[in-house]
Structures are given as C-alpha cells and as structure tokens.
Amino acid sequence: MQWTAMKTAWLAAGLGVALAAPPASAAEVETRSVTVSLKGLDLAAPEGQAIATQRIAQAAKEACGTVDVRDLNALADYETCHSAALSTASVQMHSMVAAAEARTRLAAK
C-alpha cells in the first residue's frame, strides 16, 4: 500500500461498534475502523482476556495495513497508527473487563 497521507486506525472492541477519528492535524488523514468480536469470551478470566488481546493485536495490524520498512516516513506513520489503534482498543477492553469482573463478583454473592 502506498502511504500518501497520515493514516490512523481505531479498533472497536465488541460487536458492531465503529469509531470515527477527528483529524490529528491539518494534514490529510485516512481513518479506518475494525470491529473486534469478543463474543463468547469470558473477559473476567485471564484466558478470555488473552484471546481478546490477541484479536485486538491482529486487528491493529489489519487496520494499519502493510508498509515498506525501508520508507522511514511510512514506517513512522504505521507505528503511529498501530499505537493509536492499540491504545483506543485497550481503553475499551479495560472497561469491558472491569464490567465482566463486576458481573462475576455479583453472581458469586
């Protein structure tokens, strides 16, 4: 893929959720979103969290595309995209894990 503009990616954990990103600067910005299905995972359990993390990492790679590592500008854009995607998804996942753990504690009472 030819990188002609800064690319950002947002991952949405859950089903059918997509996020729109505001422009990071005056430069042209391409925004992509990827939905990561966490259906069927027990996010209160370490195993479910590990699988979710793997899915999110794979989706970040998918959303940010491929890059020629010899092109330092494109590589920097890819790393920015990847980092932003993981950061956004991480916030969402932590919230979902906390909710799952709270439901588990309530069910145990």
N, CA, C and O atoms as CSV, one atom per row, in Angstrom:
chain,resi,resn,atom,element,x,y,z
A,1,MET,N,N,0.848,-1.180,0.000
A,1,MET,CA,C,0.000,0.000,0.000
A,1,MET,C,C,0.886,1.234,0.000
A,1,MET,O,O,1.840,1.313,0.774
A,2,GLN,N,N,0.590,2.169,-0.835
A,2,GLN,CA,C,1.303,3.442,-0.914
A,2,GLN,C,C,0.779,4.350,0.196
A,2,GLN,O,O,-0.432,4.521,0.337
A,3,TRP,N,N,1.668,4.921,0.969
A,3,TRP,CA,C,1.271,5.821,2.038
A,3,TRP,C,C,1.390,7.237,1.516
A,3,TRP,O,O,2.496,7.753,1.350
A,4,THR,N,N,0.275,7.857,1.260
A,4,THR,CA,C,0.295,9.224,0.757
A,4,THR,C,C,-0.212,10.213,1.799
A,4,THR,O,O,-0.137,11.424,1.589
A,5,ALA,N,N,-0.710,9.731,2.880
A,5,ALA,CA,C,-1.219,10.600,3.941
A,5,ALA,C,C,-1.046,9.883,5.269
A,5,ALA,O,O,-0.867,8.665,5.315
A,6,MET,N,N,-1.100,10.650,6.338
A,6,MET,CA,C,-1.029,10.018,7.642
A,6,MET,C,C,-2.252,9.130,7.797
A,6,MET,O,O,-3.365,9.515,7.437
A,7,LYS,N,N,-2.036,7.952,8.331
A,7,LYS,CA,C,-3.128,7.002,8.487
A,7,LYS,C,C,-3.352,6.783,9.982
A,7,LYS,O,O,-2.395,6.650,10.745
A,8,THR,N,N,-4.601,6.747,10.391
A,8,THR,CA,C,-4.933,6.396,11.760
A,8,THR,C,C,-5.915,5.249,11.726
A,8,THR,O,O,-6.672,5.092,10.768
A,9,ALA,N,N,-5.901,4.469,12.752
A,9,ALA,CA,C,-6.834,3.357,12.837
A,9,ALA,C,C,-7.418,3.317,14.227
A,9,ALA,O,O,-6.746,3.622,15.213
A,10,TRP,N,N,-8.663,2.941,14.292
A,10,TRP,CA,C,-9.350,2.811,15.566
A,10,TRP,C,C,-9.950,1.423,15.614
A,10,TRP,O,O,-10.582,0.979,14.656
A,11,LEU,N,N,-9.758,0.752,16.701
A,11,LEU,CA,C,-10.346,-0.560,16.885
A,11,LEU,C,C,-11.490,-0.433,17.860
A,11,LEU,O,O,-11.397,0.293,18.850
A,12,ALA,N,N,-12.544,-1.122,17.589
A,12,ALA,CA,C,-13.695,-1.114,18.477
A,12,ALA,C,C,-13.878,-2.524,19.016
A,12,ALA,O,O,-14.108,-3.465,18.257
A,13,ALA,N,N,-13.776,-2.657,20.310
A,13,ALA,CA,C,-13.976,-3.957,20.925
A,13,ALA,C,C,-15.468,-4.160,21.123
A,13,ALA,O,O,-16.153,-3.265,21.618
A,14,GLY,N,N,-15.966,-5.291,20.755
A,14,GLY,CA,C,-17.384,-5.573,20.891
A,14,GLY,C,C,-17.997,-5.922,19.553
A,14,GLY,O,O,-17.299,-6.350,18.634
A,15,LEU,N,N,-19.272,-5.743,19.447
A,15,LEU,CA,C,-19.980,-6.106,18.222
A,15,LEU,C,C,-20.604,-4.877,17.589
A,15,LEU,O,O,-21.337,-4.136,18.244
A,16,GLY,N,N,-20.316,-4.667,16.330
A,16,GLY,CA,C,-20.973,-3.621,15.564
A,16,GLY,C,C,-20.672,-2.209,16.001
A,16,GLY,O,O,-21.499,-1.321,15.791
A,17,VAL,N,N,-19.529,-1.964,16.599
A,17,VAL,CA,C,-19.183,-0.634,17.056
A,17,VAL,C,C,-18.074,-0.096,16.161
A,17,VAL,O,O,-17.100,-0.800,15.895
A,18,ALA,N,N,-18.204,1.107,15.708
A,18,ALA,CA,C,-17.142,1.744,14.927
A,18,ALA,C,C,-16.934,3.150,15.460
A,18,ALA,O,O,-17.892,3.822,15.841
A,19,LEU,N,N,-15.718,3.584,15.488
A,19,LEU,CA,C,-15.396,4.905,15.993
A,19,LEU,C,C,-14.897,5.786,14.866
A,19,LEU,O,O,-14.183,5.322,13.977
A,20,ALA,N,N,-15.264,7.032,14.900
A,20,ALA,CA,C,-14.744,7.993,13.933
A,20,ALA,C,C,-13.650,8.789,14.613
A,20,ALA,O,O,-13.769,9.148,15.785
A,21,ALA,N,N,-12.605,9.059,13.890
A,21,ALA,CA,C,-11.485,9.797,14.451
A,21,ALA,C,C,-11.474,11.218,13.906
A,21,ALA,O,O,-11.632,11.418,12.701
A,22,PRO,N,N,-11.291,12.203,14.773
A,22,PRO,CA,C,-11.146,13.564,14.279
A,22,PRO,C,C,-9.760,13.720,13.655
A,22,PRO,O,O,-8.842,12.984,14.018
A,23,PRO,N,N,-9.591,14.651,12.735
A,23,PRO,CA,C,-8.275,14.841,12.129
A,23,PRO,C,C,-7.235,15.174,13.191
A,23,PRO,O,O,-7.493,15.977,14.088
A,24,ALA,N,N,-6.066,14.560,13.092
A,24,ALA,CA,C,-4.983,14.785,14.049
A,24,ALA,C,C,-4.287,16.104,13.762
A,24,ALA,O,O,-3.731,16.721,14.671
A,25,SER,N,N,-4.310,16.541,12.519
A,25,SER,CA,C,-3.662,17.788,12.138
A,25,SER,C,C,-4.309,18.292,10.858
A,25,SER,O,O,-5.316,17.756,10.394
A,26,ALA,N,N,-3.718,19.314,10.309
A,26,ALA,CA,C,-4.244,19.851,9.056
A,26,ALA,C,C,-3.929,18.930,7.884
A,26,ALA,O,O,-4.499,19.083,6.803
A,27,ALA,N,N,-3.025,17.974,8.089
A,27,ALA,CA,C,-2.652,17.038,7.030
A,27,ALA,C,C,-3.834,16.128,6.709
A,27,ALA,O,O,-4.736,15.945,7.526
A,28,GLU,N,N,-3.809,15.568,5.519
A,28,GLU,CA,C,-4.846,14.620,5.120
A,28,GLU,C,C,-4.761,13.391,6.014
A,28,GLU,O,O,-3.668,12.882,6.265
A,29,VAL,N,N,-5.891,12.917,6.493
A,29,VAL,CA,C,-5.919,11.769,7.389
A,29,VAL,C,C,-6.860,10.715,6.836
A,29,VAL,O,O,-8.010,11.009,6.509
A,30,GLU,N,N,-6.377,9.502,6.734
A,30,GLU,CA,C,-7.220,8.372,6.349
A,30,GLU,C,C,-7.577,7.648,7.639
A,30,GLU,O,O,-6.688,7.289,8.411
A,31,THR,N,N,-8.854,7.430,7.880
A,31,THR,CA,C,-9.290,6.758,9.094
A,31,THR,C,C,-9.911,5.425,8.732
A,31,THR,O,O,-10.729,5.329,7.817
A,32,ARG,N,N,-9.512,4.409,9.456
A,32,ARG,CA,C,-10.089,3.083,9.283
A,32,ARG,C,C,-10.574,2.602,10.636
A,32,ARG,O,O,-10.025,2.971,11.675
A,33,SER,N,N,-11.596,1.783,10.614
A,33,SER,CA,C,-12.045,1.167,11.857
A,33,SER,C,C,-12.206,-0.326,11.612
A,33,SER,O,O,-12.552,-0.761,10.514
A,34,VAL,N,N,-11.954,-1.079,12.632
A,34,VAL,CA,C,-12.087,-2.531,12.590
A,34,VAL,C,C,-12.865,-2.938,13.829
A,34,VAL,O,O,-12.553,-2.503,14.937
A,35,THR,N,N,-13.859,-3.758,13.643
A,35,THR,CA,C,-14.620,-4.273,14.770
A,35,THR,C,C,-14.000,-5.586,15.209
A,35,THR,O,O,-13.775,-6.484,14.397
A,36,VAL,N,N,-13.727,-5.688,16.493
A,36,VAL,CA,C,-13.138,-6.893,17.065
A,36,VAL,C,C,-14.225,-7.602,17.861
A,36,VAL,O,O,-14.747,-7.054,18.832
A,37,SER,N,N,-14.561,-8.804,17.455
A,37,SER,CA,C,-15.591,-9.562,18.153
A,37,SER,C,C,-15.013,-10.208,19.411
A,37,SER,O,O,-14.013,-10.924,19.363
A,38,LEU,N,N,-15.656,-9.939,20.511
A,38,LEU,CA,C,-15.284,-10.557,21.776
A,38,LEU,C,C,-16.392,-11.497,22.244
A,38,LEU,O,O,-16.399,-11.962,23.383
A,39,LYS,N,N,-17.322,-11.763,21.337
A,39,LYS,CA,C,-18.452,-12.627,21.636
A,39,LYS,C,C,-17.946,-13.999,22.075
A,39,LYS,O,O,-17.058,-14.581,21.452
A,40,GLY,N,N,-18.518,-14.488,23.135
A,40,GLY,CA,C,-18.182,-15.812,23.623
A,40,GLY,C,C,-16.967,-15.859,24.528
A,40,GLY,O,O,-16.635,-16.920,25.055
A,41,LEU,N,N,-16.296,-14.730,24.719
A,41,LEU,CA,C,-15.122,-14.713,25.597
A,41,LEU,C,C,-15.544,-14.322,27.010
A,41,LEU,O,O,-16.373,-13.432,27.200
A,42,ASP,N,N,-14.969,-14.992,27.984
A,42,ASP,CA,C,-15.181,-14.620,29.382
A,42,ASP,C,C,-14.086,-13.628,29.742
A,42,ASP,O,O,-12.967,-14.024,30.070
A,43,LEU,N,N,-14.404,-12.350,29.682
A,43,LEU,CA,C,-13.406,-11.318,29.934
A,43,LEU,C,C,-13.040,-11.196,31.407
A,43,LEU,O,O,-12.120,-10.456,31.754
A,44,ALA,N,N,-13.745,-11.909,32.273
A,44,ALA,CA,C,-13.385,-11.930,33.683
A,44,ALA,C,C,-12.267,-12.949,33.932
A,44,ALA,O,O,-11.657,-12.953,35.001
A,45,ALA,N,N,-12.005,-13.802,32.956
A,45,ALA,CA,C,-10.985,-14.844,33.089
A,45,ALA,C,C,-9.725,-14.452,32.313
A,45,ALA,O,O,-9.822,-13.867,31.234
A,46,PRO,N,N,-8.558,-14.765,32.848
A,46,PRO,CA,C,-7.306,-14.452,32.149
A,46,PRO,C,C,-7.237,-15.046,30.739
A,46,PRO,O,O,-6.673,-14.430,29.835
A,47,GLU,N,N,-7.800,-16.222,30.551
A,47,GLU,CA,C,-7.765,-16.853,29.228
A,47,GLU,C,C,-8.556,-16.026,28.214
A,47,GLU,O,O,-8.104,-15.823,27.087
A,48,GLY,N,N,-9.726,-15.556,28.613
A,48,GLY,CA,C,-10.551,-14.733,27.733
A,48,GLY,C,C,-9.877,-13.409,27.419
A,48,GLY,O,O,-9.946,-12.921,26.292
A,49,GLN,N,N,-9.231,-12.836,28.412
A,49,GLN,CA,C,-8.507,-11.580,28.206
A,49,GLN,C,C,-7.341,-11.777,27.241
A,49,GLN,O,O,-7.079,-10.914,26.404
A,50,ALA,N,N,-6.644,-12.899,27.349
A,50,ALA,CA,C,-5.511,-13.177,26.459
A,50,ALA,C,C,-5.973,-13.325,25.010
A,50,ALA,O,O,-5.330,-12.815,24.092
A,51,ILE,N,N,-7.086,-14.022,24.812
A,51,ILE,CA,C,-7.613,-14.190,23.454
A,51,ILE,C,C,-8.050,-12.837,22.898
A,51,ILE,O,O,-7.801,-12.534,21.731
A,52,ALA,N,N,-8.698,-12.027,23.726
A,52,ALA,CA,C,-9.137,-10.697,23.285
A,52,ALA,C,C,-7.934,-9.847,22.889
A,52,ALA,O,O,-7.976,-9.141,21.881
A,53,THR,N,N,-6.878,-9.910,23.665
A,53,THR,CA,C,-5.670,-9.148,23.367
A,53,THR,C,C,-5.059,-9.584,22.040
A,53,THR,O,O,-4.601,-8.750,21.259
A,54,GLN,N,N,-5.052,-10.885,21.787
A,54,GLN,CA,C,-4.535,-11.394,20.511
A,54,GLN,C,C,-5.383,-10.898,19.344
A,54,GLN,O,O,-4.847,-10.496,18.311
A,55,ARG,N,N,-6.700,-10.924,19.506
A,55,ARG,CA,C,-7.590,-10.462,18.440
A,55,ARG,C,C,-7.386,-8.978,18.159
A,55,ARG,O,O,-7.389,-8.551,17.005
A,56,ILE,N,N,-7.210,-8.202,19.214
A,56,ILE,CA,C,-7.003,-6.768,19.069
A,56,ILE,C,C,-5.677,-6.494,18.361
A,56,ILE,O,O,-5.610,-5.630,17.487
A,57,ALA,N,N,-4.631,-7.217,18.729
A,57,ALA,CA,C,-3.326,-7.027,18.085
A,57,ALA,C,C,-3.401,-7.346,16.598
A,57,ALA,O,O,-2.832,-6.627,15.777
A,58,GLN,N,N,-4.101,-8.421,16.248
A,58,GLN,CA,C,-4.246,-8.790,14.836
A,58,GLN,C,C,-5.057,-7.743,14.080
A,58,GLN,O,O,-4.733,-7.404,12.942
A,59,ALA,N,N,-6.104,-7.236,14.708
A,59,ALA,CA,C,-6.935,-6.222,14.062
A,59,ALA,C,C,-6.161,-4.922,13.846
A,59,ALA,O,O,-6.367,-4.235,12.846
A,60,ALA,N,N,-5.278,-4.586,14.776
A,60,ALA,CA,C,-4.462,-3.372,14.615
A,60,ALA,C,C,-3.562,-3.508,13.391
A,60,ALA,O,O,-3.406,-2.559,12.623
A,61,LYS,N,N,-2.979,-4.671,13.212
A,61,LYS,CA,C,-2.144,-4.906,12.035
A,61,LYS,C,C,-2.978,-4.795,10.761
A,61,LYS,O,O,-2.544,-4.203,9.773
A,62,GLU,N,N,-4.174,-5.370,10.796
A,62,GLU,CA,C,-5.074,-5.327,9.633
A,62,GLU,C,C,-5.489,-3.893,9.309
A,62,GLU,O,O,-5.489,-3.482,8.148
A,63,ALA,N,N,-5.837,-3.151,10.336
A,63,ALA,CA,C,-6.320,-1.788,10.131
A,63,ALA,C,C,-5.236,-0.865,9.600
A,63,ALA,O,O,-5.514,0.023,8.794
A,64,CYS,N,N,-4.016,-1.068,10.043
A,64,CYS,CA,C,-2.930,-0.161,9.654
A,64,CYS,C,C,-2.263,-0.564,8.341
A,64,CYS,O,O,-1.491,0.209,7.774
A,65,GLY,N,N,-2.557,-1.762,7.859
A,65,GLY,CA,C,-2.043,-2.185,6.562
A,65,GLY,C,C,-0.579,-2.569,6.593
A,65,GLY,O,O,0.029,-2.715,7.653
A,66,THR,N,N,-0.039,-2.725,5.414
A,66,THR,CA,C,1.366,-3.091,5.294
A,66,THR,C,C,2.175,-1.859,4.948
A,66,THR,O,O,1.641,-0.867,4.453
A,67,VAL,N,N,3.454,-1.932,5.208
A,67,VAL,CA,C,4.319,-0.790,4.960
A,67,VAL,C,C,5.691,-1.285,4.524
A,67,VAL,O,O,6.160,-2.330,4.972
A,68,ASP,N,N,6.316,-0.528,3.656
A,68,ASP,CA,C,7.689,-0.798,3.248
A,68,ASP,C,C,8.591,-0.259,4.357
A,68,ASP,O,O,8.685,0.954,4.542
A,69,VAL,N,N,9.249,-1.144,5.088
A,69,VAL,CA,C,10.051,-0.721,6.230
A,69,VAL,C,C,11.268,0.110,5.827
A,69,VAL,O,O,11.927,0.706,6.679
A,70,ARG,N,N,11.558,0.148,4.546
A,70,ARG,CA,C,12.676,0.978,4.080
A,70,ARG,C,C,12.264,2.443,3.973
A,70,ARG,O,O,13.124,3.320,3.901
A,71,ASP,N,N,10.965,2.719,3.961
A,71,ASP,CA,C,10.452,4.082,3.896
A,71,ASP,C,C,10.213,4.567,5.325
A,71,ASP,O,O,9.204,4.228,5.945
A,72,LEU,N,N,11.142,5.357,5.836
A,72,LEU,CA,C,11.076,5.764,7.244
A,72,LEU,C,C,9.836,6.583,7.572
A,72,LEU,O,O,9.289,6.458,8.668
A,73,ASN,N,N,9.383,7.421,6.641
A,73,ASN,CA,C,8.162,8.194,6.892
A,73,ASN,C,C,6.955,7.278,6.990
A,73,ASN,O,O,6.119,7.433,7.881
A,74,ALA,N,N,6.864,6.321,6.072
A,74,ALA,CA,C,5.748,5.376,6.094
A,74,ALA,C,C,5.810,4.507,7.340
A,74,ALA,O,O,4.778,4.192,7.932
A,75,LEU,N,N,7.002,4.123,7.736
A,75,LEU,CA,C,7.167,3.306,8.941
A,75,LEU,C,C,6.720,4.081,10.175
A,75,LEU,O,O,6.053,3.529,11.050
A,76,ALA,N,N,7.082,5.349,10.247
A,76,ALA,CA,C,6.662,6.186,11.381
A,76,ALA,C,C,5.142,6.324,11.404
A,76,ALA,O,O,4.525,6.254,12.467
A,77,ASP,N,N,4.537,6.522,10.227
A,77,ASP,CA,C,3.073,6.611,10.164
A,77,ASP,C,C,2.424,5.306,10.610
A,77,ASP,O,O,1.432,5.315,11.338
A,78,TYR,N,N,2.992,4.182,10.166
A,78,TYR,CA,C,2.454,2.874,10.564
A,78,TYR,C,C,2.533,2.705,12.077
A,78,TYR,O,O,1.570,2.271,12.708
A,79,GLU,N,N,3.669,3.044,12.650
A,79,GLU,CA,C,3.838,2.890,14.101
A,79,GLU,C,C,2.876,3.788,14.865
A,79,GLU,O,O,2.351,3.391,15.905
A,80,THR,N,N,2.641,4.990,14.362
A,80,THR,CA,C,1.671,5.889,14.992
A,80,THR,C,C,0.268,5.294,14.913
A,80,THR,O,O,-0.481,5.300,15.890
A,81,CYS,N,N,-0.072,4.784,13.737
A,81,CYS,CA,C,-1.371,4.155,13.526
A,81,CYS,C,C,-1.552,2.972,14.475
A,81,CYS,O,O,-2.570,2.863,15.158
A,82,HIS,N,N,-0.573,2.105,14.510
A,82,HIS,CA,C,-0.639,0.895,15.323
A,82,HIS,C,C,-0.770,1.242,16.807
A,82,HIS,O,O,-1.583,0.657,17.522
A,83,SER,N,N,0.033,2.191,17.251
A,83,SER,CA,C,-0.006,2.603,18.659
A,83,SER,C,C,-1.362,3.206,19.025
A,83,SER,O,O,-1.915,2.899,20.081
A,84,ALA,N,N,-1.897,4.062,18.153
A,84,ALA,CA,C,-3.206,4.681,18.424
A,84,ALA,C,C,-4.311,3.640,18.446
A,84,ALA,O,O,-5.213,3.698,19.282
A,85,ALA,N,N,-4.240,2.690,17.528
A,85,ALA,CA,C,-5.261,1.643,17.476
A,85,ALA,C,C,-5.241,0.805,18.748
A,85,ALA,O,O,-6.290,0.529,19.331
A,86,LEU,N,N,-4.050,0.400,19.178
A,86,LEU,CA,C,-3.943,-0.411,20.398
A,86,LEU,C,C,-4.369,0.371,21.629
A,86,LEU,O,O,-5.009,-0.176,22.527
A,87,SER,N,N,-4.020,1.636,21.671
A,87,SER,CA,C,-4.390,2.474,22.815
A,87,SER,C,C,-5.905,2.619,22.927
A,87,SER,O,O,-6.469,2.484,24.012
A,88,THR,N,N,-6.550,2.893,21.813
A,88,THR,CA,C,-8.005,3.049,21.806
A,88,THR,C,C,-8.699,1.753,22.222
A,88,THR,O,O,-9.615,1.764,23.044
A,89,ALA,N,N,-8.255,0.647,21.649
A,89,ALA,CA,C,-8.865,-0.643,21.965
A,89,ALA,C,C,-8.593,-1.038,23.409
A,89,ALA,O,O,-9.445,-1.639,24.064
A,90,SER,N,N,-7.408,-0.699,23.903
A,90,SER,CA,C,-7.051,-1.049,25.280
A,90,SER,C,C,-7.987,-0.377,26.287
A,90,SER,O,O,-8.414,-1.001,27.259
A,91,VAL,N,N,-8.296,0.876,26.053
A,91,VAL,CA,C,-9.214,1.596,26.946
A,91,VAL,C,C,-10.573,0.909,26.956
A,91,VAL,O,O,-11.161,0.691,28.015
A,92,GLN,N,N,-11.066,0.569,25.766
A,92,GLN,CA,C,-12.358,-0.100,25.672
A,92,GLN,C,C,-12.315,-1.468,26.343
A,92,GLN,O,O,-13.244,-1.846,27.057
A,93,MET,N,N,-11.240,-2.201,26.112
A,93,MET,CA,C,-11.156,-3.543,26.678
A,93,MET,C,C,-11.091,-3.501,28.198
A,93,MET,O,O,-11.734,-4.309,28.868
A,94,HIS,N,N,-10.320,-2.566,28.747
A,94,HIS,CA,C,-10.239,-2.461,30.206
A,94,HIS,C,C,-11.605,-2.187,30.817
A,94,HIS,O,O,-11.942,-2.722,31.873
A,95,SER,N,N,-12.378,-1.361,30.156
A,95,SER,CA,C,-13.728,-1.077,30.626
A,95,SER,C,C,-14.599,-2.331,30.584
A,95,SER,O,O,-15.359,-2.597,31.516
A,96,MET,N,N,-14.486,-3.098,29.504
A,96,MET,CA,C,-15.282,-4.316,29.358
A,96,MET,C,C,-14.835,-5.387,30.354
A,96,MET,O,O,-15.666,-6.134,30.869
A,97,VAL,N,N,-13.533,-5.467,30.627
A,97,VAL,CA,C,-13.018,-6.425,31.612
A,97,VAL,C,C,-13.544,-6.071,32.995
A,97,VAL,O,O,-13.991,-6.946,33.737
A,98,ALA,N,N,-13.492,-4.794,33.340
A,98,ALA,CA,C,-13.992,-4.362,34.652
A,98,ALA,C,C,-15.471,-4.701,34.810
A,98,ALA,O,O,-15.892,-5.152,35.875
A,99,ALA,N,N,-16.252,-4.490,33.768
A,99,ALA,CA,C,-17.681,-4.813,33.829
A,99,ALA,C,C,-17.894,-6.318,33.977
A,99,ALA,O,O,-18.757,-6.750,34.741
A,100,ALA,N,N,-17.114,-7.117,33.251
A,100,ALA,CA,C,-17.241,-8.577,33.337
A,100,ALA,C,C,-16.856,-9.068,34.733
A,100,ALA,O,O,-17.513,-9.946,35.291
A,101,GLU,N,N,-15.798,-8.503,35.286
A,101,GLU,CA,C,-15.366,-8.896,36.637
A,101,GLU,C,C,-16.414,-8.514,37.670
A,101,GLU,O,O,-16.659,-9.270,38.610
A,102,ALA,N,N,-17.038,-7.348,37.509
A,102,ALA,CA,C,-18.081,-6.909,38.439
A,102,ALA,C,C,-19.280,-7.850,38.355
A,102,ALA,O,O,-19.850,-8.213,39.384
A,103,ARG,N,N,-19.674,-8.252,37.133
A,103,ARG,CA,C,-20.806,-9.185,36.979
A,103,ARG,C,C,-20.479,-10.527,37.639
A,103,ARG,O,O,-21.347,-11.144,38.258
A,104,THR,N,N,-19.244,-10.972,37.507
A,104,THR,CA,C,-18.825,-12.241,38.101
A,104,THR,C,C,-18.889,-12.162,39.625
A,104,THR,O,O,-19.355,-13.093,40.283
A,105,ARG,N,N,-18.415,-11.034,40.184
A,105,ARG,CA,C,-18.472,-10.871,41.642
A,105,ARG,C,C,-19.919,-10.836,42.138
A,105,ARG,O,O,-20.241,-11.427,43.169
A,106,LEU,N,N,-20.785,-10.143,41.403
A,106,LEU,CA,C,-22.196,-10.060,41.803
A,106,LEU,C,C,-22.871,-11.434,41.716
A,106,LEU,O,O,-23.684,-11.780,42.574
A,107,ALA,N,N,-22.544,-12.199,40.704
A,107,ALA,CA,C,-23.143,-13.512,40.543
A,107,ALA,C,C,-22.694,-14.472,41.631
A,107,ALA,O,O,-23.420,-15.404,41.977
A,108,ALA,N,N,-21.504,-14.253,42.173
A,108,ALA,CA,C,-20.965,-15.126,43.220
A,108,ALA,C,C,-21.608,-14.873,44.575
A,108,ALA,O,O,-21.499,-15.706,45.475
A,109,LYS,N,N,-22.274,-13.737,44.733
A,109,LYS,CA,C,-22.884,-13.406,46.034
A,109,LYS,C,C,-24.176,-14.149,46.260
A,109,LYS,O,O,-24.810,-13.982,47.302
